[in-house]
Every structure is written in C-alpha cells, then in structure tokens.
Amino acid sequence: MSPFPASRAAQRLTRPALAACALAAAAMTSAAQAQTTSNVPNGRLLASNCFQCHGTNGKGPGFDRLAGQSASSIYNDLKEFQSGQEGNGIMARHAMGYTDAQLQALSQWLSTQR
C-alpha cells in the first residue's frame, strides 16, 4: 500500500499508465539487447571464455597465443581436447561444453585476430 492516499479514480488512471510504461521499457530493453548482441560475432562471444587464460582476443602472455593461428589448427586442437586425447585438464573440460558449430565459430573468430 502506498504511504500516500489516492482516490480510486487516480488509481484507475495510474494502473494503465504504469502498465504502458512497463511495456515500453520492456520493448526498449529487448530492442537494445537484440541490437547489442547482433553486432557482436558469435565466435567473439564464445571466445570471451578463453580470455581468462589466453588474454584478450587470444593475444595474452603465459598460455598459448591463439590469435593468428589458422581456424583449422585451433579447431583441431579443441576437438582433441574435447575427445579426451589431451587428458582431462581444464581445456578438456572447457571444450566439452561447446557444440561442434560453436567450436567452429570460436576457431574462426580467433583466427582473424592479429
């Protein structure tokens, strides 16, 4: 209950206005989210998981540099991790979480980084 008393007429006018505002806000939020995600390549979104260890855009120090490798090389490495051929370390666990199409998109995007 509102701490301010309101007449029944004011409440009836307020409810539709609030509903309209809520619908408009939801539509704007949905449109903004669609525009944001549609401008970002799918592989880029998937590769954001790699940045923790391999650095932003695959150019980090320490772990293998992914940027600039061929898409087929990255993909093949990820498939080896996914199959368990490279053991059951953290890369195997990460690779198991992706579909084949996602691995291809991720590999393609990383191969375009320089």
N, C-alpha and C positions, 0 to 999 in steps of 0.2 A: 504494500500500500504506500502510496506517495505521502510524504510528510506535508504536502500542500493539498488542501481540499480543492476539488474541481467539480464543476457541475456535470451532470450526466450528458448534457449537450456537448460540453467541451471534451469529455471522454470519448464520445462517439466520433467527433471530428478528429481527434488525435489518433485514434487507432488506425484508421485508413491511411493517414499521413505517415505514421510510423511504418506501417506495412509497405507503403510505396517507397519510403526511404531505404528500408531494408532490402527490398527487391533491387532497387537501383544500385545500392552498394554492392550487393552480390554480383550483379551483372558486370559492374566496372571491375571488380576484383577478378572475376573469371576471365574477362577480356584481357586484362593486364597480364595475368598468368599465362594465358594462351600466347600472347604476343611475345613474352619473355622466353618461354620455352621453345617457341617455333623458330626463334632467331639463333638458338644455340644448337650446333650439330649434336646428334645423338651420341656419337663417339666421344665428343668433348665431355658430355655429362657423365658418361661411363668412366672415362679416364680420370675424372676427379678423385676416384678412389685410389688411383695409382700415385697421386701427388704426395701423399704422406711419406713415402719412401723414395720415390724416383724424382721428386721435385716437380715444381710447376711446369706443365707442358712437357714432362718427361726429360727435363734438362738438369736434373739435380745431381749434386755430388754424392759420392758414397756408394750408392747402389748402381746397377747397370743403367747407362744412359739409354733411354728408349727413343728419344727424339731423333729423327733422321734414319732410323732403321727401316728396312723395307716392310711393308704391310704383311707380306707372306712370312717373313722371318719372325716378326712379332706374333703373328697368328699361330705359326707352327710351335713356337716356344710355349705359348699359352695352352695350346692343345696338349702338349707333352705334360705340362703341369696338371691340367685337368684330368688326364688319364692316369696320373699317379706315377708316370715314368721317372719323374724327378723327385720322388719321395712324397712325404705328406706334410711338408713345411707350410709356411704362411702363403706362399704363392700358389700352391696346390689348392689350398682352401679358398683363396680368392677366385681362382679360375673356375672352380666347381660351381660358383654362384652365378655364372653367366651362361646364357644360351649361345649357340653357335653364331647366330646372327649378331648378338651383342659383341662377341669376341671379334668378329669381322669388322664391325663398326669401330670398335675401340682401336684395333690394329691399324685400320685405315687412317683414322684421325691422328694417331701418334706418328705415323709415317710421314705426315705432312708438316710436322713440327721441325724446325731447323734451329 
